Amino acid sequence: MKVEKNTWVKIHDIVLTPNERAPQVPADTKKVPLELWTKGFLLKDGIVGETVEISTITGRIVAGTLVEVHPYYDHDFGKSFPELLEIGIQLKEILWGGEENE
């Protein structure tokens, strides 16, 4: 898939292989590479899966494999729990005398 210059994208790169990791890194961490995932604007047209350069929001120029076009945050804080909602109402009552005193 061809992607045009200045498109918002996400890239991936291996910063350090397991053999390049520092000796003081815990053993389980040292078994895996140190990876970079970052977002920015393409500096030249690119193709998903190929190496590209981007400019991040802070102006850094970073190279890596183009993995996603128009990335977005898709996480959440999970399902609502009625008990937590009730605690919030009770806390307002205790601290400020209820919602009418906000």
Biopython code that builds the backbone (N, CA, C, O; Angstrom):
import numpy as np
from Bio.PDB.StructureBuilder import StructureBuilder

atoms = [
    (1, "MET", "N", (0.832, -1.179, 0.000)),
    (1, "MET", "CA", (0.000, 0.000, 0.000)),
    (1, "MET", "C", (0.879, 1.246, 0.000)),
    (1, "MET", "O", (1.696, 1.419, 0.904)),
    (2, "LYS", "N", (0.731, 2.097, -0.976)),
    (2, "LYS", "CA", (1.503, 3.333, -1.067)),
    (2, "LYS", "C", (0.880, 4.389, -0.160)),
    (2, "LYS", "O", (-0.341, 4.528, -0.087)),
    (3, "VAL", "N", (1.743, 5.126, 0.527)),
    (3, "VAL", "CA", (1.307, 6.164, 1.453)),
    (3, "VAL", "C", (2.005, 7.461, 1.067)),
    (3, "VAL", "O", (3.216, 7.481, 0.845)),
    (4, "GLU", "N", (1.236, 8.538, 0.990)),
    (4, "GLU", "CA", (1.770, 9.823, 0.531)),
    (4, "GLU", "C", (2.529, 10.568, 1.626)),
    (4, "GLU", "O", (2.266, 10.407, 2.818)),
    (5, "LYS", "N", (3.471, 11.381, 1.184)),
    (5, "LYS", "CA", (4.247, 12.264, 2.043)),
    (5, "LYS", "C", (3.308, 13.071, 2.925)),
    (5, "LYS", "O", (2.212, 13.437, 2.498)),
    (6, "ASN", "N", (3.731, 13.351, 4.151)),
    (6, "ASN", "CA", (3.012, 14.142, 5.156)),
    (6, "ASN", "C", (1.828, 13.408, 5.786)),
    (6, "ASN", "O", (1.070, 14.015, 6.541)),
    (7, "THR", "N", (1.654, 12.122, 5.496)),
    (7, "THR", "CA", (0.593, 11.339, 6.128)),
    (7, "THR", "C", (1.029, 10.948, 7.539)),
    (7, "THR", "O", (2.197, 10.630, 7.763)),
    (8, "TRP", "N", (0.094, 10.972, 8.490)),
    (8, "TRP", "CA", (0.345, 10.564, 9.875)),
    (8, "TRP", "C", (0.436, 9.045, 9.912)),
    (8, "TRP", "O", (-0.504, 8.360, 9.510)),
    (9, "VAL", "N", (1.572, 8.504, 10.396)),
    (9, "VAL", "CA", (1.817, 7.063, 10.375)),
    (9, "VAL", "C", (2.488, 6.595, 11.666)),
    (9, "VAL", "O", (2.924, 7.404, 12.485)),
    (10, "LYS", "N", (2.561, 5.275, 11.829)),
    (10, "LYS", "CA", (3.308, 4.667, 12.935)),
    (10, "LYS", "C", (4.397, 3.794, 12.337)),
    (10, "LYS", "O", (4.173, 3.078, 11.362)),
    (11, "ILE", "N", (5.601, 3.865, 12.946)),
    (11, "ILE", "CA", (6.719, 3.043, 12.500)),
    (11, "ILE", "C", (7.210, 2.160, 13.639)),
    (11, "ILE", "O", (6.901, 2.394, 14.808)),
    (12, "HIS", "N", (7.980, 1.140, 13.273)),
    (12, "HIS", "CA", (8.577, 0.213, 14.232)),
    (12, "HIS", "C", (10.043, 0.041, 13.880)),
    (12, "HIS", "O", (10.417, 0.018, 12.707)),
    (13, "ASP", "N", (10.875, -0.079, 14.921)),
    (13, "ASP", "CA", (12.299, -0.319, 14.698)),
    (13, "ASP", "C", (12.860, -1.095, 15.885)),
    (13, "ASP", "O", (12.361, -0.978, 17.003)),
    (14, "ILE", "N", (13.891, -1.881, 15.637)),
    (14, "ILE", "CA", (14.626, -2.566, 16.701)),
    (14, "ILE", "C", (15.797, -1.663, 17.070)),
    (14, "ILE", "O", (16.702, -1.446, 16.264)),
    (15, "VAL", "N", (15.773, -1.141, 18.291)),
    (15, "VAL", "CA", (16.828, -0.233, 18.755)),
    (15, "VAL", "C", (18.057, -1.026, 19.174)),
    (15, "VAL", "O", (19.181, -0.684, 18.806)),
    (16, "LEU", "N", (17.836, -2.093, 19.950)),
    (16, "LEU", "CA", (18.929, -2.969, 20.383)),
    (16, "LEU", "C", (18.484, -4.425, 20.264)),
    (16, "LEU", "O", (17.373, -4.774, 20.665)),
    (17, "THR", "N", (19.341, -5.263, 19.721)),
    (17, "THR", "CA", (19.063, -6.705, 19.692)),
    (17, "THR", "C", (19.325, -7.260, 21.092)),
    (17, "THR", "O", (19.944, -6.580, 21.911)),
    (18, "PRO", "N", (18.867, -8.479, 21.385)),
    (18, "PRO", "CA", (19.145, -9.047, 22.711)),
    (18, "PRO", "C", (20.636, -9.066, 23.054)),
    (18, "PRO", "O", (20.999, -8.856, 24.211)),
    (19, "ASN", "N", (21.496, -9.311, 22.082)),
    (19, "ASN", "CA", (22.952, -9.333, 22.334)),
    (19, "ASN", "C", (23.519, -7.962, 22.647)),
    (19, "ASN", "O", (24.589, -7.867, 23.248)),
    (20, "GLU", "N", (22.837, -6.903, 22.259)),
    (20, "GLU", "CA", (23.327, -5.534, 22.486)),
    (20, "GLU", "C", (22.802, -4.923, 23.782)),
    (20, "GLU", "O", (23.200, -3.819, 24.153)),
    (21, "ARG", "N", (21.911, -5.634, 24.471)),
    (21, "ARG", "CA", (21.336, -5.096, 25.708)),
    (21, "ARG", "C", (22.399, -4.979, 26.790)),
    (21, "ARG", "O", (23.367, -5.739, 26.799)),
    (22, "ALA", "N", (22.222, -4.031, 27.700)),
    (22, "ALA", "CA", (23.178, -3.797, 28.779)),
    (22, "ALA", "C", (23.244, -4.991, 29.730)),
    (22, "ALA", "O", (22.239, -5.671, 29.933)),
    (23, "PRO", "N", (24.412, -5.253, 30.315)),
    (23, "PRO", "CA", (24.564, -6.419, 31.190)),
    (23, "PRO", "C", (23.693, -6.353, 32.447)),
    (23, "PRO", "O", (23.332, -7.399, 32.987)),
    (24, "GLN", "N", (23.345, -5.154, 32.925)),
    (24, "GLN", "CA", (22.558, -5.027, 34.154)),
    (24, "GLN", "C", (21.057, -5.199, 33.927)),
    (24, "GLN", "O", (20.283, -5.174, 34.884)),
    (25, "VAL", "N", (20.637, -5.374, 32.669)),
    (25, "VAL", "CA", (19.223, -5.584, 32.359)),
    (25, "VAL", "C", (18.809, -6.952, 32.892)),
    (25, "VAL", "O", (19.562, -7.914, 32.735)),
    (26, "PRO", "N", (17.626, -7.072, 33.522)),
    (26, "PRO", "CA", (17.182, -8.382, 34.022)),
    (26, "PRO", "C", (17.197, -9.433, 32.915)),
    (26, "PRO", "O", (16.988, -9.119, 31.744)),
    (27, "ALA", "N", (17.446, -10.678, 33.298)),
    (27, "ALA", "CA", (17.616, -11.774, 32.340)),
    (27, "ALA", "C", (16.422, -11.930, 31.414)),
    (27, "ALA", "O", (16.602, -12.118, 30.211)),
    (28, "ASP", "N", (15.194, -11.857, 31.948)),
    (28, "ASP", "CA", (14.022, -12.039, 31.090)),
    (28, "ASP", "C", (13.873, -10.896, 30.097)),
    (28, "ASP", "O", (13.404, -11.107, 28.978)),
    (29, "THR", "N", (14.264, -9.692, 30.490)),
    (29, "THR", "CA", (14.215, -8.537, 29.591)),
    (29, "THR", "C", (15.293, -8.643, 28.520)),
    (29, "THR", "O", (15.073, -8.283, 27.363)),
    (30, "LYS", "N", (16.457, -9.141, 28.920)),
    (30, "LYS", "CA", (17.596, -9.248, 28.010)),
    (30, "LYS", "C", (17.351, -10.249, 26.871)),
    (30, "LYS", "O", (18.066, -10.225, 25.869)),
    (31, "LYS", "N", (16.355, -11.122, 27.015)),
    (31, "LYS", "CA", (16.050, -12.124, 26.000)),
    (31, "LYS", "C", (15.357, -11.535, 24.767)),
    (31, "LYS", "O", (15.313, -12.170, 23.714)),
    (32, "VAL", "N", (14.822, -10.332, 24.901)),
    (32, "VAL", "CA", (14.043, -9.735, 23.804)),
    (32, "VAL", "C", (14.689, -8.434, 23.350)),
    (32, "VAL", "O", (15.400, -7.797, 24.128)),
    (33, "PRO", "N", (14.457, -8.029, 22.113)),
    (33, "PRO", "CA", (15.032, -6.772, 21.634)),
    (33, "PRO", "C", (14.342, -5.561, 22.262)),
    (33, "PRO", "O", (13.200, -5.643, 22.715)),
    (34, "LEU", "N", (15.055, -4.448, 22.278)),
    (34, "LEU", "CA", (14.464, -3.170, 22.673)),
    (34, "LEU", "C", (13.828, -2.584, 21.418)),
    (34, "LEU", "O", (14.523, -2.299, 20.442)),
    (35, "GLU", "N", (12.516, -2.404, 21.440)),
    (35, "GLU", "CA", (11.784, -1.971, 20.259)),
    (35, "GLU", "C", (11.326, -0.526, 20.376)),
    (35, "GLU", "O", (11.089, -0.018, 21.472)),
    (36, "LEU", "N", (11.207, 0.119, 19.234)),
    (36, "LEU", "CA", (10.712, 1.494, 19.144)),
    (36, "LEU", "C", (9.438, 1.492, 18.309)),
    (36, "LEU", "O", (9.419, 0.972, 17.193)),
    (37, "TRP", "N", (8.385, 2.072, 18.850)),
    (37, "TRP", "CA", (7.137, 2.289, 18.124)),
    (37, "TRP", "C", (6.864, 3.777, 18.257)),
    (37, "TRP", "O", (6.734, 4.275, 19.375)),
    (38, "THR", "N", (6.775, 4.495, 17.157)),
    (38, "THR", "CA", (6.522, 5.931, 17.257)),
    (38, "THR", "C", (5.692, 6.407, 16.075)),
    (38, "THR", "O", (5.603, 5.745, 15.041)),
    (39, "LYS", "N", (5.088, 7.574, 16.261)),
    (39, "LYS", "CA", (4.206, 8.138, 15.242)),
    (39, "LYS", "C", (4.773, 9.461, 14.742)),
    (39, "LYS", "O", (5.484, 10.164, 15.461)),
    (40, "GLY", "N", (4.439, 9.784, 13.493)),
    (40, "GLY", "CA", (4.884, 11.039, 12.919)),
    (40, "GLY", "C", (4.396, 11.183, 11.492)),
    (40, "GLY", "O", (3.593, 10.386, 11.006)),
    (41, "PHE", "N", (4.896, 12.212, 10.833)),
    (41, "PHE", "CA", (4.509, 12.518, 9.461)),
    (41, "PHE", "C", (5.580, 12.020, 8.497)),
    (41, "PHE", "O", (6.768, 12.281, 8.685)),
    (42, "LEU", "N", (5.148, 11.298, 7.460)),
    (42, "LEU", "CA", (6.087, 10.777, 6.458)),
    (42, "LEU", "C", (6.837, 11.916, 5.778)),
    (42, "LEU", "O", (6.232, 12.918, 5.396)),
    (43, "LEU", "N", (8.138, 11.769, 5.627)),
    (43, "LEU", "CA", (8.938, 12.788, 4.955)),
    (43, "LEU", "C", (8.941, 12.598, 3.435)),
    (43, "LEU", "O", (9.141, 13.557, 2.690)),
    (44, "LYS", "N", (8.718, 11.350, 2.973)),
    (44, "LYS", "CA", (8.627, 11.038, 1.542)),
    (44, "LYS", "C", (7.541, 9.974, 1.379)),
    (44, "LYS", "O", (7.189, 9.292, 2.341)),
    (45, "ASP", "N", (7.013, 9.833, 0.172)),
    (45, "ASP", "CA", (6.064, 8.759, -0.082)),
    (45, "ASP", "C", (6.689, 7.439, 0.352)),
    (45, "ASP", "O", (7.897, 7.246, 0.212)),
    (46, "GLY", "N", (5.874, 6.535, 0.877)),
    (46, "GLY", "CA", (6.389, 5.252, 1.339)),
    (46, "GLY", "C", (5.397, 4.139, 1.095)),
    (46, "GLY", "O", (4.286, 4.364, 0.617)),
    (47, "ILE", "N", (5.818, 2.931, 1.432)),
    (47, "ILE", "CA", (4.987, 1.751, 1.271)),
    (47, "ILE", "C", (4.982, 0.998, 2.592)),
    (47, "ILE", "O", (6.031, 0.814, 3.209)),
    (48, "VAL", "N", (3.788, 0.555, 3.033)),
    (48, "VAL", "CA", (3.668, -0.202, 4.276)),
    (48, "VAL", "C", (4.576, -1.424, 4.194)),
    (48, "VAL", "O", (4.559, -2.166, 3.211)),
    (49, "GLY", "N", (5.375, -1.619, 5.256)),
    (49, "GLY", "CA", (6.311, -2.740, 5.304)),
    (49, "GLY", "C", (7.728, -2.365, 4.911)),
    (49, "GLY", "O", (8.651, -3.155, 5.106)),
    (50, "GLU", "N", (7.916, -1.176, 4.363)),
    (50, "GLU", "CA", (9.257, -0.732, 3.972)),
    (50, "GLU", "C", (9.783, 0.307, 4.961)),
    (50, "GLU", "O", (9.018, 0.891, 5.729)),
    (51, "THR", "N", (11.087, 0.526, 4.932)),
    (51, "THR", "CA", (11.720, 1.508, 5.808)),
    (51, "THR", "C", (11.446, 2.919, 5.297)),
    (51, "THR", "O", (11.615, 3.215, 4.114)),
    (52, "VAL", "N", (11.019, 3.781, 6.219)),
    (52, "VAL", "CA", (10.706, 5.169, 5.891)),
    (52, "VAL", "C", (11.277, 6.076, 6.973)),
    (52, "VAL", "O", (11.720, 5.602, 8.019)),
    (53, "GLU", "N", (11.265, 7.370, 6.722)),
    (53, "GLU", "CA", (11.622, 8.366, 7.737)),
    (53, "GLU", "C", (10.399, 9.205, 8.034)),
    (53, "GLU", "O", (9.610, 9.528, 7.146)),
    (54, "ILE", "N", (10.257, 9.557, 9.325)),
    (54, "ILE", "CA", (9.151, 10.408, 9.741)),
    (54, "ILE", "C", (9.677, 11.576, 10.552)),
    (54, "ILE", "O", (10.801, 11.547, 11.051)),
    (55, "SER", "N", (8.853, 12.597, 10.675)),
    (55, "SER", "CA", (9.117, 13.710, 11.579)),
    (55, "SER", "C", (8.057, 13.639, 12.669)),
    (55, "SER", "O", (6.861, 13.711, 12.386)),
    (56, "THR", "N", (8.500, 13.498, 13.920)),
    (56, "THR", "CA", (7.562, 13.397, 15.028)),
    (56, "THR", "C", (6.988, 14.776, 15.357)),
    (56, "THR", "O", (7.437, 15.789, 14.820)),
    (57, "ILE", "N", (6.006, 14.804, 16.234)),
    (57, "ILE", "CA", (5.404, 16.073, 16.662)),
    (57, "ILE", "C", (6.461, 16.996, 17.253)),
    (57, "ILE", "O", (6.363, 18.215, 17.115)),
    (58, "THR", "N", (7.477, 16.427, 17.913)),
    (58, "THR", "CA", (8.527, 17.246, 18.521)),
    (58, "THR", "C", (9.638, 17.608, 17.547)),
    (58, "THR", "O", (10.591, 18.293, 17.916)),
    (59, "GLY", "N", (9.519, 17.142, 16.283)),
    (59, "GLY", "CA", (10.507, 17.512, 15.267)),
    (59, "GLY", "C", (11.654, 16.535, 15.096)),
    (59, "GLY", "O", (12.544, 16.776, 14.280)),
    (60, "ARG", "N", (11.659, 15.428, 15.852)),
    (60, "ARG", "CA", (12.720, 14.425, 15.664)),
    (60, "ARG", "C", (12.522, 13.717, 14.337)),
    (60, "ARG", "O", (11.387, 13.475, 13.926)),
    (61, "ILE", "N", (13.605, 13.385, 13.669)),
    (61, "ILE", "CA", (13.570, 12.584, 12.445)),
    (61, "ILE", "C", (13.931, 11.157, 12.853)),
    (61, "ILE", "O", (15.005, 10.914, 13.403)),
    (62, "VAL", "N", (13.026, 10.213, 12.578)),
    (62, "VAL", "CA", (13.194, 8.831, 13.005)),
    (62, "VAL", "C", (12.930, 7.917, 11.820)),
    (62, "VAL", "O", (12.023, 8.167, 11.026)),
    (63, "ALA", "N", (13.724, 6.853, 11.700)),
    (63, "ALA", "CA", (13.529, 5.868, 10.632)),
    (63, "ALA", "C", (13.022, 4.567, 11.228)),
    (63, "ALA", "O", (13.342, 4.218, 12.365)),
    (64, "GLY", "N", (12.225, 3.856, 10.439)),
    (64, "GLY", "CA", (11.723, 2.561, 10.873)),
    (64, "GLY", "C", (10.825, 1.971, 9.803)),
    (64, "GLY", "O", (10.628, 2.565, 8.742)),
    (65, "THR", "N", (10.287, 0.803, 10.090)),
    (65, "THR", "CA", (9.389, 0.122, 9.163)),
    (65, "THR", "C", (7.988, 0.694, 9.307)),
    (65, "THR", "O", (7.442, 0.748, 10.409)),
    (66, "LEU", "N", (7.414, 1.117, 8.204)),
    (66, "LEU", "CA", (6.053, 1.671, 8.206)),
    (66, "LEU", "C", (5.069, 0.546, 8.499)),
    (66, "LEU", "O", (4.987, -0.424, 7.745)),
    (67, "VAL", "N", (4.311, 0.676, 9.612)),
    (67, "VAL", "CA", (3.401, -0.396, 10.018)),
    (67, "VAL", "C", (1.927, 0.008, 10.036)),
    (67, "VAL", "O", (1.056, -0.858, 9.964)),
    (68, "GLU", "N", (1.632, 1.302, 10.131)),
    (68, "GLU", "CA", (0.228, 1.706, 10.230)),
    (68, "GLU", "C", (0.031, 3.113, 9.682)),
    (68, "GLU", "O", (0.868, 3.995, 9.872)),
    (69, "VAL", "N", (-1.090, 3.304, 9.000)),
    (69, "VAL", "CA", (-1.453, 4.604, 8.442)),
    (69, "VAL", "C", (-2.596, 5.177, 9.273)),
    (69, "VAL", "O", (-3.540, 4.457, 9.597)),
    (70, "HIS", "N", (-2.528, 6.443, 9.618)),
    (70, "HIS", "CA", (-3.517, 7.132, 10.460)),
    (70, "HIS", "C", (-3.764, 6.381, 11.763)),
    (70, "HIS", "O", (-4.908, 6.045, 12.066)),
    (71, "PRO", "N", (-2.699, 6.105, 12.553)),
    (71, "PRO", "CA", (-2.879, 5.377, 13.813)),
    (71, "PRO", "C", (-3.688, 6.202, 14.807)),
    (71, "PRO", "O", (-3.700, 7.432, 14.755)),
    (72, "TYR", "N", (-4.355, 5.507, 15.703)),
    (72, "TYR", "CA", (-5.148, 6.178, 16.731)),
    (72, "TYR", "C", (-5.110, 5.338, 18.002)),
    (72, "TYR", "O", (-4.724, 4.169, 17.976)),
    (73, "TYR", "N", (-5.512, 5.944, 19.105)),
    (73, "TYR", "CA", (-5.575, 5.223, 20.373)),
    (73, "TYR", "C", (-6.893, 4.469, 20.432)),
    (73, "TYR", "O", (-7.959, 5.055, 20.248)),
    (74, "ASP", "N", (-6.817, 3.165, 20.690)),
    (74, "ASP", "CA", (-8.041, 2.378, 20.755)),
    (74, "ASP", "C", (-8.209, 1.678, 22.104)),
    (74, "ASP", "O", (-8.979, 0.725, 22.220)),
    (75, "HIS", "N", (-7.489, 2.150, 23.117)),
    (75, "HIS", "CA", (-7.629, 1.558, 24.441)),
    (75, "HIS", "C", (-8.729, 2.282, 25.222)),
    (75, "HIS", "O", (-9.154, 3.376, 24.850)),
    (76, "ASP", "N", (-9.172, 1.665, 26.289)),
    (76, "ASP", "CA", (-10.136, 2.303, 27.182)),
    (76, "ASP", "C", (-9.821, 1.866, 28.610)),
    (76, "ASP", "O", (-8.815, 1.198, 28.851)),
    (77, "PHE", "N", (-10.663, 2.236, 29.539)),
    (77, "PHE", "CA", (-10.432, 1.901, 30.933)),
    (77, "PHE", "C", (-11.321, 0.750, 31.389)),
    (77, "PHE", "O", (-11.506, 0.548, 32.589)),
    (78, "GLY", "N", (-11.871, -0.005, 30.442)),
    (78, "GLY", "CA", (-12.668, -1.172, 30.772)),
    (78, "GLY", "C", (-14.118, -0.825, 31.052)),
    (78, "GLY", "O", (-14.557, 0.311, 30.873)),
    (79, "LYS", "N", (-14.851, -1.842, 31.499)),
    (79, "LYS", "CA", (-16.275, -1.697, 31.763)),
    (79, "LYS", "C", (-16.516, -0.924, 33.053)),
    (79, "LYS", "O", (-15.670, -0.892, 33.946)),
    (80, "SER", "N", (-17.670, -0.312, 33.126)),
    (80, "SER", "CA", (-18.065, 0.442, 34.305)),
    (80, "SER", "C", (-18.472, -0.500, 35.436)),
    (80, "SER", "O", (-19.083, -1.541, 35.196)),
    (81, "PHE", "N", (-18.131, -0.128, 36.667)),
    (81, "PHE", "CA", (-18.525, -0.890, 37.842)),
    (81, "PHE", "C", (-19.445, -0.031, 38.703)),
    (81, "PHE", "O", (-19.029, 1.030, 39.169)),
    (82, "PRO", "N", (-20.681, -0.462, 38.923)),
    (82, "PRO", "CA", (-21.623, 0.324, 39.729)),
    (82, "PRO", "C", (-21.071, 0.668, 41.109)),
    (82, "PRO", "O", (-21.357, 1.740, 41.643)),
    (83, "GLU", "N", (-20.275, -0.246, 41.691)),
    (83, "GLU", "CA", (-19.714, 0.012, 43.023)),
    (83, "GLU", "C", (-18.814, 1.247, 43.011)),
    (83, "GLU", "O", (-18.822, 2.035, 43.957)),
    (84, "LEU", "N", (-18.039, 1.412, 41.939)),
    (84, "LEU", "CA", (-17.151, 2.576, 41.858)),
    (84, "LEU", "C", (-17.943, 3.865, 41.667)),
    (84, "LEU", "O", (-17.573, 4.909, 42.203)),
    (85, "LEU", "N", (-19.017, 3.796, 40.914)),
    (85, "LEU", "CA", (-19.860, 4.975, 40.745)),
    (85, "LEU", "C", (-20.456, 5.403, 42.085)),
    (85, "LEU", "O", (-20.504, 6.594, 42.395)),
    (86, "GLU", "N", (-20.903, 4.441, 42.866)),
    (86, "GLU", "CA", (-21.485, 4.729, 44.184)),
    (86, "GLU", "C", (-20.435, 5.338, 45.109)),
    (86, "GLU", "O", (-20.730, 6.262, 45.867)),
    (87, "ILE", "N", (-19.208, 4.818, 45.047)),
    (87, "ILE", "CA", (-18.132, 5.370, 45.876)),
    (87, "ILE", "C", (-17.901, 6.839, 45.532)),
    (87, "ILE", "O", (-17.697, 7.663, 46.424)),
    (88, "GLY", "N", (-17.933, 7.171, 44.226)),
    (88, "GLY", "CA", (-17.746, 8.563, 43.817)),
    (88, "GLY", "C", (-18.815, 9.480, 44.392)),
    (88, "GLY", "O", (-18.516, 10.590, 44.831)),
    (89, "ILE", "N", (-20.043, 9.022, 44.390)),
    (89, "ILE", "CA", (-21.149, 9.819, 44.941)),
    (89, "ILE", "C", (-20.969, 9.979, 46.449)),
    (89, "ILE", "O", (-21.149, 11.074, 46.983)),
    (90, "GLN", "N", (-20.616, 8.901, 47.133)),
    (90, "GLN", "CA", (-20.403, 8.958, 48.580)),
    (90, "GLN", "C", (-19.247, 9.890, 48.930)),
    (90, "GLN", "O", (-19.324, 10.641, 49.902)),
    (91, "LEU", "N", (-18.185, 9.842, 48.145)),
    (91, "LEU", "CA", (-17.021, 10.686, 48.408)),
    (91, "LEU", "C", (-17.376, 12.162, 48.282)),
    (91, "LEU", "O", (-16.944, 12.973, 49.101)),
    (92, "LYS", "N", (-18.151, 12.515, 47.273)),
    (92, "LYS", "CA", (-18.582, 13.914, 47.124)),
    (92, "LYS", "C", (-19.384, 14.355, 48.346)),
    (92, "LYS", "O", (-19.213, 15.474, 48.830)),
    (93, "GLU", "N", (-20.236, 13.503, 48.833)),
    (93, "GLU", "CA", (-21.056, 13.812, 50.010)),
    (93, "GLU", "C", (-20.175, 14.044, 51.232)),
    (93, "GLU", "O", (-20.388, 14.990, 51.991)),
    (94, "ILE", "N", (-19.181, 13.174, 51.418)),
    (94, "ILE", "CA", (-18.287, 13.278, 52.576)),
    (94, "ILE", "C", (-17.423, 14.533, 52.492)),
    (94, "ILE", "O", (-17.275, 15.249, 53.482)),
    (95, "LEU", "N", (-16.851, 14.805, 51.317)),
    (95, "LEU", "CA", (-15.902, 15.923, 51.185)),
    (95, "LEU", "C", (-16.572, 17.286, 51.052)),
    (95, "LEU", "O", (-16.117, 18.265, 51.644)),
    (96, "TRP", "N", (-17.642, 17.348, 50.284)),
    (96, "TRP", "CA", (-18.199, 18.654, 49.961)),
    (96, "TRP", "C", (-19.675, 18.817, 50.322)),
    (96, "TRP", "O", (-20.278, 19.840, 49.997)),
    (97, "GLY", "N", (-20.246, 17.851, 50.970)),
    (97, "GLY", "CA", (-21.651, 17.972, 51.331)),
    (97, "GLY", "C", (-22.606, 17.662, 50.207)),
    (97, "GLY", "O", (-23.762, 18.084, 50.256)),
    (98, "GLY", "N", (-22.167, 16.937, 49.193)),
    (98, "GLY", "CA", (-23.047, 16.520, 48.096)),
    (98, "GLY", "C", (-22.817, 17.266, 46.824)),
    (98, "GLY", "O", (-22.030, 18.211, 46.770)),
    (99, "GLU", "N", (-23.527, 16.826, 45.765)),
    (99, "GLU", "CA", (-23.352, 17.392, 44.425)),
    (99, "GLU", "C", (-23.821, 18.834, 44.335)),
    (99, "GLU", "O", (-23.294, 19.598, 43.527)),
    (100, "GLU", "N", (-24.803, 19.229, 45.148)),
    (100, "GLU", "CA", (-25.319, 20.602, 45.048)),
    (100, "GLU", "C", (-24.306, 21.647, 45.528)),
    (100, "GLU", "O", (-24.510, 22.839, 45.300)),
    (101, "ASN", "N", (-23.220, 21.228, 46.186)),
    (101, "ASN", "CA", (-22.200, 22.146, 46.675)),
    (101, "ASN", "C", (-20.958, 22.193, 45.780)),
    (101, "ASN", "O", (-19.921, 22.708, 46.197)),
    (102, "GLU", "N", (-21.051, 21.666, 44.566)),
    (102, "GLU", "CA", (-19.895, 21.659, 43.666)),
    (102, "GLU", "C", (-19.563, 23.054, 43.179)),
    (102, "GLU", "O", (-18.616, 23.232, 42.412)),
]
sb = StructureBuilder()
sb.init_structure("model")
sb.init_model(0)
sb.init_chain("A")
sb.init_seg("    ")
for serial, (resi, resn, name, xyz) in enumerate(atoms, 1):
    if name == "N":
        sb.init_residue(resn, " ", resi, " ")
    sb.init_atom(name, np.array(xyz, "f"), 0.0, 1.0, " ", f" {name:<3s}", serial, name[0])
structure = sb.get_structure()
